[in-house]
Amino acid sequence: MDALILDATSKTANVQRIPIPEPGPNELLVHVEAIALNPVDALYTFNPLGKTGRVVGTDFAGTVKALGSDVSSLNPTFKAGQRVAGFLQGACSANDRPGAFANYLVVPHDLVWRVQDGLSLADAASVSLTALTAAQGLFPRLGLPAPFPYDAKPSTESTGKTLTAFIYGASTSVGLNAAQLLQLAAKAYGMSLRLIGAASPSRHAMLSAAPYGFTSLVDYRDETWPAQVRALTDGAGVDIGYDCISEGPSVATVASTLSSVGKMAVVRSRAGKAWAAEPGTLPTEPVYGAVWEGLGERVEYQGFVVQPSAPARAFAVEFYRWLSQVAESELLPNPVRKMPGGLERIVPDGFKLLGPGSMGQRGGEETEEWMRPVSGEKLVYEI
C-alpha cells in the first residue's frame, strides 16, 4: 500500500510502498478513503519527534475491511463494509505510534465511530481529533456537564444556571466544535448560555448563526478585545475561557477575561513552551491535557511524558459511541476544503498551508484557489 512516511533527517515526508498492516485481536483493518489535516501533522513532520520510517497523520475516515479475531465477541454489531472514522497519533511522539495517512490502517475497535449515511467520508474525516479535543476540555477538564453519559459527575452546578463562556480562536476546528458542544450541553441541562468569541470579522456572520450561536464576537486583531470581552460581561468576567490557539501571549490575555472564580482550558501545554507566563501572574492555572490521552497509551515527547489514562480512554469511547448515534444535524462537521491530489500533495500543499509551528508561520499566498489561507475550514484529501 501507499503511505506518507516520515523522513526525520530531511524534516519532510514522502509517499512510499509498505505492507498492509494486520489487525490485532481487538482491532479493525480500515481502508482509508479520506484524511483531514491537523496542525500537529505538519508541526511534527517539519520538527520531527519520531524516527524516519513512521507513517504520519492523524484524522481518517474509511471502510472496515477486516475484523480482528476477538472483535465479533467484543462488539457483535461490527461488520466488514461499515464506514468509520477516528484518529491515530502519527509521528506526534518520540515513541513509535501508528499513523493514518495511508491506504490502510489498524485501529482499536472501540476507538472509532460509525459514520451515518447522511455524512460523507470527507466530512467525517474532519471530526474526530478536534471534536474530542473540545469535548475533553469542556467536560472532564473544566467540569461542565456533557450532553452524553460518561463515568464522571460534572464539577460545575449547571441546571438552570446562566453560563458565560469565551472561546479564543472561535473559527478554529476546536473552537467550532466547542461552540456546538456548549450549545448542546446548555440545551440538555436547561442552561442559559452566553457565548462570546474572538475571531476574524470575516467569520463573524458564520459564527453568529446556528449551530454555533455566538452571542457576541470580537476581532482578535483588535488589541482592545480583552477589554471588550470584560465590558460584554459588565466587568464581571467570563465563567470559562477556552484558548483554542494557546501560543505566545494568548493564554495570559484570555485569562484576563475570567471572573474571580473563572476557569480556562488550553490546547497546548506550558511544558511544551508554546506559551509562557510567570508563576503567580495568572488568576488560575490553565487546564491542559493532550488529546492523545483518549488513546489510552503512553506518549513520549521531548522533555515530558503523557501517561496512560484509563478514565481518558473511557471518555473517548463514550464520546465516539455518542458520535455514532447523534444526528449529523446536531453536531455538524467542520467546513471542509477538498484539496486536489492525494497523499503525494499533502506535504507540498497541505502542510505548506498549515506551516511548521505557530499561526504566524502559516502559508497561503499562492495563486491557486485551494492554496488560500486557512480559516474556518479543515483541509481534506480523498485517497
C-alpha positions in Angstrom: 0.0 0.0 0.0 1.0 3.7 -0.3 1.7 5.6 2.9 3.1 9.0 3.8 6.4 8.2 5.6 8.4 10.5 7.8 12.0 11.4 6.8 13.3 12.8 10.0 16.7 13.7 8.7 15.3 15.9 5.9 12.3 17.1 8.0 9.7 16.1 5.5 7.6 13.1 4.5 7.4 11.1 1.3 5.0 8.6 -0.2 6.4 5.0 -0.1 5.1 1.5 -0.6 4.8 -0.5 2.7 3.0 -3.7 3.6 -0.7 -3.6 4.6 -0.9 -4.0 8.4 -2.6 -7.0 10.0 -5.3 -6.2 12.6 -4.6 -7.5 16.2 -7.3 -9.4 18.0 -9.3 -6.3 19.1 -8.5 -4.2 16.1 -10.1 -3.3 12.8 -8.4 -3.1 9.4 -9.7 0.1 7.7 -9.5 1.1 4.1 -8.8 4.8 4.3 -10.7 6.9 1.9 -10.4 10.4 3.3 -7.9 12.1 5.7 -8.0 15.5 7.3 -5.0 17.6 8.3 -4.3 19.0 11.8 -1.6 21.5 12.7 0.2 18.7 14.6 0.7 16.7 11.4 2.7 19.5 9.8 4.4 20.5 13.1 5.9 17.1 13.8 6.9 16.5 10.2 8.8 19.7 10.0 10.1 19.4 13.6 10.4 15.6 14.0 10.0 13.8 17.3 9.9 10.4 15.7 12.3 8.4 13.7 12.5 8.0 9.9 10.1 5.3 8.6 7.0 6.1 10.6 3.6 6.7 9.0 2.5 10.3 9.7 -1.0 11.7 10.1 -4.0 11.7 12.5 -7.6 12.0 11.2 -9.1 9.5 8.9 -12.4 8.0 7.6 -12.9 4.9 5.6 -14.5 1.4 5.4 -13.9 -1.6 7.6 -12.2 -4.3 5.6 -11.5 -6.9 8.2 -12.1 -7.6 11.9 -9.6 -8.9 14.4 -10.2 -12.3 15.9 -11.9 -11.0 19.1 -13.9 -8.1 17.7 -17.1 -10.0 16.9 -17.3 -11.2 20.5 -16.4 -7.7 21.9 -18.8 -5.9 19.6 -21.2 -8.2 17.7 -22.6 -5.2 15.7 -19.3 -4.6 13.8 -19.1 -5.9 10.2 -16.9 -5.5 7.2 -18.1 -2.8 4.9 -19.2 -0.4 7.7 -18.0 3.2 7.4 -16.0 4.5 10.4 -13.8 7.5 11.4 -11.3 8.2 14.1 -7.7 9.3 14.6 -4.3 7.9 15.2 -1.2 9.6 16.6 1.1 9.5 13.6 4.6 10.8 14.2 3.4 13.2 17.0 5.5 11.5 19.7 9.0 10.3 20.4 7.9 6.7 21.0 6.6 4.7 18.0 2.9 5.3 17.3 1.0 4.4 14.2 -0.3 7.0 11.7 -3.3 7.4 9.5 -2.1 8.8 6.2 -2.0 5.5 4.3 -4.3 3.3 2.2 -4.9 1.1 5.1 -4.6 1.3 8.9 -5.4 -0.7 12.0 -7.2 0.8 15.0 -8.8 -0.5 18.2 -12.4 -1.4 17.5 -13.8 0.9 20.3 -11.8 4.0 19.2 -13.7 4.7 16.0 -17.2 6.0 15.5 -19.7 4.9 12.8 -20.3 7.4 10.1 -24.0 7.8 9.4 -25.5 7.5 5.9 -26.1 11.2 5.6 -22.5 12.2 6.1 -19.7 11.9 3.5 -16.4 10.4 4.5 -14.7 13.6 3.6 -16.8 15.4 6.1 -16.4 12.6 8.7 -12.6 12.8 8.4 -12.7 16.3 9.8 -14.4 15.5 13.1 -12.6 13.1 15.4 -9.4 14.7 16.8 -10.7 18.3 17.2 -14.2 17.3 18.4 -12.6 15.0 21.1 -10.2 17.8 22.0 -13.1 20.2 22.5 -15.1 17.6 24.5 -12.1 16.8 26.7 -11.5 20.4 27.5 -15.1 21.3 28.3 -16.3 18.2 30.2 -13.7 16.2 32.2 -11.3 19.1 32.5 -13.4 22.2 33.0 -16.1 20.1 34.7 -19.1 21.2 32.6 -22.0 18.7 32.2 -21.8 16.7 28.9 -24.7 16.1 26.5 -23.8 12.4 26.7 -23.2 9.9 29.5 -19.8 9.1 30.8 -18.4 7.9 34.1 -17.9 11.2 35.9 -20.0 13.8 37.5 -19.7 17.5 36.5 -17.9 19.7 38.9 -20.0 22.7 37.9 -23.6 23.1 39.1 -25.4 23.6 35.9 -29.2 23.0 35.8 -31.0 26.3 35.2 -28.0 28.5 35.6 -26.5 31.1 33.3 -23.1 30.2 31.8 -20.9 32.9 30.2 -18.2 31.3 28.1 -15.4 32.8 25.9 -13.7 31.0 23.0 -10.5 32.5 21.7 -9.9 31.1 18.2 -13.6 30.6 17.7 -13.3 29.8 14.0 -10.6 27.1 14.6 -11.8 23.5 14.3 -11.6 23.1 18.1 -13.5 26.3 18.6 -16.3 25.3 16.2 -16.7 22.0 17.9 -16.5 23.6 21.4 -19.3 26.1 20.5 -21.6 23.3 19.3 -20.9 21.1 22.3 -21.6 24.1 24.6 -24.9 24.7 22.8 -25.9 21.0 23.1 -25.0 20.9 26.8 -26.9 24.1 27.5 -30.0 22.6 25.8 -29.7 19.3 27.7 -29.4 20.9 31.1 -31.6 23.9 30.7 -28.7 26.4 31.0 -28.8 29.9 29.6 -25.6 30.2 27.6 -23.9 33.5 26.8 -21.2 32.6 24.3 -18.5 35.2 23.3 -15.9 34.5 20.7 -12.7 36.1 19.2 -12.2 35.5 15.5 -11.6 37.3 12.2 -14.5 39.6 11.3 -14.8 37.7 8.0 -16.1 34.7 10.1 -18.5 36.6 12.4 -21.6 36.0 10.3 -21.0 32.3 10.2 -20.2 32.1 13.9 -23.3 34.1 14.9 -25.6 31.7 13.0 -26.7 28.2 14.0 -25.2 25.8 15.0 -22.5 27.9 16.7 -24.8 30.6 18.0 -22.2 33.1 19.4 -23.9 35.8 21.3 -21.1 38.4 20.8 -17.9 38.4 18.8 -14.7 40.5 18.9 -11.9 40.9 16.4 -8.8 39.1 17.6 -6.6 41.6 15.8 -8.0 44.5 17.8 -5.7 45.0 20.8 -8.6 46.1 22.9 -10.5 42.8 22.6 -9.9 41.8 26.2 -11.5 45.0 27.5 -14.4 44.4 25.1 -15.0 41.0 26.5 -15.0 42.3 30.0 -17.4 45.1 29.0 -19.7 42.5 27.5 -20.0 40.9 31.0 -20.4 44.3 32.7 -17.0 43.9 34.2 -17.7 40.5 35.9 -15.6 38.4 33.6 -16.4 35.1 32.0 -17.1 31.8 33.8 -14.9 29.7 31.5 -12.4 30.6 28.8 -11.2 28.2 26.1 -8.0 29.3 24.4 -8.0 27.3 21.1 -4.7 28.9 20.0 -2.6 28.8 23.2 0.6 30.3 21.9 2.6 33.5 22.8 0.6 35.9 24.9 -2.8 34.4 24.2 -3.1 32.4 27.4 -2.4 35.4 29.6 -4.8 37.6 27.6 -7.6 35.1 27.7 -7.0 34.6 31.5 -7.5 38.4 31.9 -11.2 38.0 30.8 -12.0 35.5 33.6 -14.3 36.2 36.5 -12.9 35.9 40.0 -13.8 32.2 40.1 -13.4 31.6 36.3 -11.6 28.6 34.8 -9.9 28.1 31.5 -8.6 25.4 29.3 -5.7 25.5 26.7 -4.9 23.3 23.8 -1.1 23.5 24.1 0.9 22.8 27.2 3.1 25.1 29.4 5.7 22.3 29.3 5.8 22.4 25.5 6.7 26.1 25.7 4.2 27.3 23.1 3.2 29.9 25.7 4.7 31.2 28.9 3.5 33.1 31.9 5.5 33.8 35.1 4.3 31.8 38.1 1.6 33.7 40.1 0.8 36.1 37.2 -2.3 34.2 36.0 -5.6 34.3 38.1 -5.8 30.5 37.7 -3.6 27.8 36.2 -5.0 26.8 32.8 -6.2 23.2 32.5 -4.4 21.2 29.8 -4.4 17.6 28.7 -3.2 16.1 25.4 -5.9 14.7 23.1 -3.7 11.6 22.9 -4.8 10.7 26.4 -8.0 9.4 24.7 -6.0 6.6 23.1 -5.0 5.2 26.5 -1.3 4.8 25.6 1.9 6.2 27.0 3.0 9.2 24.9 6.6 10.4 25.0 7.6 13.9 23.9 11.0 15.6 24.2 11.0 16.6 27.9 7.8 15.1 29.2 5.6 12.1 29.1 1.8 11.7 28.9 1.0 8.6 31.0 -1.8 6.2 30.0 -5.1 7.2 31.4 -7.9 4.6 31.7 -10.5 7.4 32.5 -9.5 9.4 29.5 -9.7 6.4 27.2 -13.1 5.5 28.6 -14.3 9.1 27.9 -13.1 8.8 24.3 -15.0 5.5 23.9 -18.2 7.1 25.3 -17.8 10.2 23.1 -17.3 8.0 20.0 -20.4 6.0 20.9 -22.4 9.2 21.1 -21.0 10.4 17.8 -22.1 7.2 16.2 -25.7 7.9 17.4 -26.1 11.6 17.2 -27.8 13.0 14.1 -25.4 15.0 11.8 -27.8 17.9 12.2 -26.9 18.1 15.9 -23.2 18.2 15.6 -22.0 19.5 12.3 -18.6 18.6 10.9 -16.1 21.3 10.2 -16.5 23.1 6.9 -14.0 21.3 4.6 -11.8 22.3 1.8 -11.2 19.4 -0.5 -7.7 19.5 -1.7 -6.6 18.3 -5.1 -4.4 15.2 -5.4 -3.8 12.5 -2.8 -1.0 11.5 -0.4 1.6 13.0 -2.7 0.2 16.5 -2.4 -0.1 16.6 1.4 3.4 18.0 2.2 3.8 20.5 -0.7 0.3 21.9 -0.4 -1.5 21.0 2.8 1.5 21.1 5.2 2.7 24.3 3.4 -0.6 25.9 4.3 -0.5 24.8 7.9 3.1 25.8 8.4 5.8 24.4 10.7 4.6 25.7 14.0 2.8 29.0 15.0 -0.2 30.6 13.4 2.2 33.3 12.1 4.1 30.8 10.1 1.2 29.6 8.1 1.3 29.8 4.3 -1.4 30.8 1.8 0.0 33.3 -0.7 -0.2 31.2 -3.8 -2.3 31.9 -6.9 -4.2 28.6 -6.8 -7.7 28.9 -5.2 -7.1 25.9 -3.0 -3.9 27.5 -1.6 -5.7 30.5 0.0 -5.0 31.0 3.8 -6.8 28.6 6.1 -9.6 30.0 8.2 -12.7 28.2 9.5 -12.0 25.2 7.3 -10.4 21.7 7.5 -8.1 20.6 4.7 -9.2 17.2 3.5 -7.7 14.8 0.9 -9.7 11.9 -0.6 -7.3 9.0 -1.2 
